[in-house]
Amino acid sequence: MHNHSTRRGTMRTGIRRGRALTLVTAAAAITFVLSACAPSAPEASSGPVEAGNDTLTIATTTDVVNYNPLIGNSRSDYWVTNLMYPHLLSIADDGKKEPQLATEWGYVDELTGYYEIRDDMTWSDGEPVTAEDVAWTMNAVKKDAPSGTFYGQLANFVSAEAVSDTRVEITLASPDTSIVEEIGFWGNVVPQHVFEKAESVATFANNGSDGGWVSAGPYLLTDVQVGQSYSMDRVDEYPLVEGGTPVAAKVVYRVFPDVNTEILALQSGEVDVIANALPPAQVEQLKATDGITVEEVVGLGYAHMTYNMTNPDLAKTEVRQALAHAVDYDAIRTVVLQGQAVSTGSSPLMPVLSDYYDKSIKEYDFDVDKSRELMESAGYTADASGNFPVSFRLIYSLQDSVTSQWAQLVKDSAAEAGITIELQGTERNTYLAQTNDGDYDIYAGNFAIMDDPVTNFTLSYLPGGAINYTLVDDPELNALIAKAAVTADSDEKISIMRDAAKIVHDEVYDNIMYTQNLYFAHSSKWEGFVTKPSELLSIVNPISVASAHKTAAQ
Amino acid sequence: MSRLFFVLPRLGRGVFTIWFAVTVTFLLLRLLPGDPALAVASPNMTEEARAALLTQYGLDQPLIVQYGLYMWQMLQGNFGVSFTQSVPVMDVLLQRLPWTLLLTFTALVITVLVGIPLGVLAASRRGKVLDKIIQVIGVTGQSIFVPSIGVLLLFVFGLSLKWLPIGGAYDTDAYGMDWYGSVARHLILPAVSLMLIQLGSYVLTMRSTLIEALGEDYVTLAKANGLPYRRILWKHALRNALLPTTTLIGLQLGFLVGGAVLTETVFAYPGIGRGIYEAVTQLDFPVLQGAFLLLAITVVVANMLTDIVYGFLDPRVKTS
């Protein structure tokens, strides 16, 4: 019995030893395999030391969906590709276009525009950036119709031609005094020698699978970890930044889909900058946080409501005016926007567009008595409860938390004036479908960038305009917009646009609620950011990112 | 042979489930309001350009033609090209799937490792203070909202104590074996979050089934034979009580993958759940179809494995 027991014990020990040996061997094998699978350290960079060796880590809430700037529409797409593919023009704080790749631009005649471009820019593979690249990009976009914003600017564009190494001329289908600046601002320039290999620029992924990327911006994308990070290395020669070389050696975009996590990452020092605008409720708290700097940037867009004029009630000017006077705009800007928005005077010509802004156009008063009078003059009689026999369905996107909040205030204040508003918040794609189908009485939403008044009015108020959500067709307004589109003299153009804006205001073809100031947070250890209007440019525009550097104390 | 008869019907059922999931996904996506061209095109795009995009995506074909083409391509291993990224769907998904599998299986393992002993402890201390505390933990865990617990954990362990990183699956500057350490550190908080919301089911199921098992005649007989209580508990009662818990593992896996969407969002974890969310907002049908196919396969395989394990735990299952 004793022996038996000992033998069993010996066998168990043997099994244990055998298992242990197997485990150790397996562990060693796994370690070997894992080592082989783990990413290897890159070779040390030999970048210029005077430009600094720091890494600027920027947080964003979304992944890069598309590396082709001619297709990409999301903010992260824009931010990352913008560091590689230059625009001809940028925009200043007063809304005026300013040079980037182009040094001069304008019109040769009514049907011919031109750009003169810099002669000192090169792609990171050594090829020069030429007028051929510019012309080829424009023609390819016109031909292939990619889904990005660029193509939408080419309605009047026929073709582009490089007439010298530094001059591009574009031919127009009809006179259009906005198109040169709009193409220059919205369109990236891509390397012809890379993109022409693709069958179509509308389907070219440009995902680096064919030997990586090529950049004429301050940084070059070198590593993508999907869902996690996008690492970019400095391009040593970038003449658009002071000193000719970007300061930070690397820029890493890290993805934090949840804004709260993103802010925690900034506070903990894991990231240096948050690229997206802060939610209004977070601004004051972050301003008061040690080690965090909050920069203010003017917005180039606005929030608005439009009234569907195919609805017989809303076709009456008095009803639209009654609705406009039944909104407490101050309360919305103070409570929902925490005082971070400014009135445009209920005009689509925002204060940021300083040349166009017309101070004589005043915001609709919040006056429920006036609203009631207007309803009565439109022929409606209130019942015993003070309610008029009308009910309007207001649509908005539930993903837009700010609009979701003020929509409720709009409903409540309209009820005071005896007008019933039924809220219909839906997820974004349903909202887009409803908008496209005109399936609403009142549309509530916002536009991020309305940089050119003539283009904006063309899209918003001309019959068939892509964002004519009022479905308005006013011959007088149409004529003014058409006239402005062919008017080259800027003073005359401004005057025409002010007349047009007055019609939009008085007839309530659009109810502009406010333009929002934007706030961006970064670590106080970094400085030198160069802000530009709008969330797309803000503190992560190419010049800003290339100029940012650690403070002297670091 | 009997084992083959046990496995084959389950395999057939699994294939049918996957086909059903794929078909339902295909139809549901096309019932969604809006269309992919609206979701991705810039607002100033003309109707003609949007129509051209739909043609490019193949969505101008009749539904039955789209379905036939999709099934035919899928049988050939071709899952299509992402509408928004212009790259093969499998390229998109396979970059993300390993992270979701790592997260969900880690969470599953630690949930089982913590949940079963806690359930056993609660059952063995039935009615006592410890039992009540464990029950409260279990019920509370089930009612926690993932983002809330996620942000709380990040605030405490990431920002205040600085013990663990905030977001991501690894440090971008970690290489070689350090990379694995980095992966492990980044995994802790999301896995613990998932564990906390799943724990209650295991604890409460284990507790109730074990209490039932402890009342069985064979337990009374074992006690009468003088077997130590611990041995009765862990060796005899527990094995029988494990059967419903094993079933629960298979059932919960689907929920776990669903819960991973929110967890991946809060912890900035680069898994497939986030990829699905992004594809939904862009109505990227090919990516969504591929993602749901992969998830269906994962859940079906896990359930089949559960069935097989069940058969080993309870031989009656194999012979019935």
Boltz contact constraints between the chains, C-beta under 6 A:
constraints:
  - contact:
      token1: [A, 34]
      token2: [B, 180]
      max_distance: 6.0
  - contact:
      token1: [A, 38]
      token2: [B, 176]
      max_distance: 6.0
  - contact:
      token1: [A, 38]
      token2: [B, 179]
      max_distance: 6.0
  - contact:
      token1: [A, 39]
      token2: [B, 175]
      max_distance: 6.0
  - contact:
      token1: [A, 39]
      token2: [B, 179]
      max_distance: 6.0
  - contact:
      token1: [A, 40]
      token2: [B, 175]
      max_distance: 6.0
  - contact:
      token1: [A, 41]
      token2: [B, 175]
      max_distance: 6.0
  - contact:
      token1: [A, 65]
      token2: [B, 84]
      max_distance: 6.0
  - contact:
      token1: [A, 65]
      token2: [B, 85]
      max_distance: 6.0
  - contact:
      token1: [A, 66]
      token2: [B, 85]
      max_distance: 6.0
  - contact:
      token1: [A, 73]
      token2: [B, 42]
      max_distance: 6.0
  - contact:
      token1: [A, 145]
      token2: [B, 49]
      max_distance: 6.0
  - contact:
      token1: [A, 147]
      token2: [B, 40]
      max_distance: 6.0
  - contact:
      token1: [A, 147]
      token2: [B, 41]
      max_distance: 6.0
  - contact:
      token1: [A, 147]
      token2: [B, 53]
      max_distance: 6.0
  - contact:
      token1: [A, 149]
      token2: [B, 42]
      max_distance: 6.0
  - contact:
      token1: [A, 152]
      token2: [B, 42]
      max_distance: 6.0
  - contact:
      token1: [A, 152]
      token2: [B, 44]
      max_distance: 6.0
  - contact:
      token1: [A, 152]
      token2: [B, 45]
      max_distance: 6.0
  - contact:
      token1: [A, 203]
      token2: [B, 86]
      max_distance: 6.0
  - contact:
      token1: [A, 205]
      token2: [B, 86]
      max_distance: 6.0
  - contact:
      token1: [A, 205]
      token2: [B, 87]
      max_distance: 6.0
  - contact:
      token1: [A, 207]
      token2: [B, 87]
      max_distance: 6.0
  - contact:
      token1: [A, 226]
      token2: [B, 95]
      max_distance: 6.0
  - contact:
      token1: [A, 227]
      token2: [B, 96]
      max_distance: 6.0
  - contact:
      token1: [A, 227]
      token2: [B, 270]
      max_distance: 6.0
  - contact:
      token1: [A, 227]
      token2: [B, 274]
      max_distance: 6.0
  - contact:
      token1: [A, 228]
      token2: [B, 168]
      max_distance: 6.0
  - contact:
      token1: [A, 228]
      token2: [B, 169]
      max_distance: 6.0
  - contact:
      token1: [A, 228]
      token2: [B, 270]
      max_distance: 6.0
  - contact:
      token1: [A, 229]
      token2: [B, 172]
      max_distance: 6.0
  - contact:
      token1: [A, 252]
      token2: [B, 172]
      max_distance: 6.0
  - contact:
      token1: [A, 255]
      token2: [B, 268]
      max_distance: 6.0
  - contact:
      token1: [A, 256]
      token2: [B, 167]
      max_distance: 6.0
  - contact:
      token1: [A, 256]
      token2: [B, 268]
      max_distance: 6.0
  - contact:
      token1: [A, 257]
      token2: [B, 265]
      max_distance: 6.0
  - contact:
      token1: [A, 258]
      token2: [B, 265]
      max_distance: 6.0
  - contact:
      token1: [A, 258]
      token2: [B, 266]
      max_distance: 6.0
  - contact:
      token1: [A, 260]
      token2: [B, 151]
      max_distance: 6.0
  - contact:
      token1: [A, 261]
      token2: [B, 167]
      max_distance: 6.0
  - contact:
      token1: [A, 261]
      token2: [B, 266]
      max_distance: 6.0
  - contact:
      token1: [A, 261]
      token2: [B, 268]
      max_distance: 6.0
  - contact:
      token1: [A, 264]
      token2: [B, 154]
      max_distance: 6.0
  - contact:
      token1: [A, 264]
      token2: [B, 159]
      max_distance: 6.0
  - contact:
      token1: [A, 264]
      token2: [B, 166]
      max_distance: 6.0
  - contact:
      token1: [A, 265]
      token2: [B, 166]
      max_distance: 6.0
  - contact:
      token1: [A, 265]
      token2: [B, 167]
      max_distance: 6.0
  - contact:
      token1: [A, 267]
      token2: [B, 159]
      max_distance: 6.0
  - contact:
      token1: [A, 268]
      token2: [B, 158]
      max_distance: 6.0
  - contact:
      token1: [A, 268]
      token2: [B, 159]
      max_distance: 6.0
  - contact:
      token1: [A, 268]
      token2: [B, 166]
      max_distance: 6.0
  - contact:
      token1: [A, 270]
      token2: [B, 166]
      max_distance: 6.0
  - contact:
      token1: [A, 429]
      token2: [B, 34]
      max_distance: 6.0
  - contact:
      token1: [A, 429]
      token2: [B, 39]
      max_distance: 6.0
  - contact:
      token1: [A, 429]
      token2: [B, 283]
      max_distance: 6.0
  - contact:
      token1: [A, 430]
      token2: [B, 33]
      max_distance: 6.0
  - contact:
      token1: [A, 432]
      token2: [B, 34]
      max_distance: 6.0
  - contact:
      token1: [A, 432]
      token2: [B, 38]
      max_distance: 6.0
  - contact:
      token1: [A, 433]
      token2: [B, 33]
      max_distance: 6.0
  - contact:
      token1: [A, 433]
      token2: [B, 34]
      max_distance: 6.0
  - contact:
      token1: [A, 436]
      token2: [B, 38]
      max_distance: 6.0
  - contact:
      token1: [A, 459]
      token2: [B, 44]
      max_distance: 6.0
  - contact:
      token1: [A, 466]
      token2: [B, 43]
      max_distance: 6.0
  - contact:
      token1: [A, 466]
      token2: [B, 44]
      max_distance: 6.0
  - contact:
      token1: [A, 467]
      token2: [B, 43]
      max_distance: 6.0
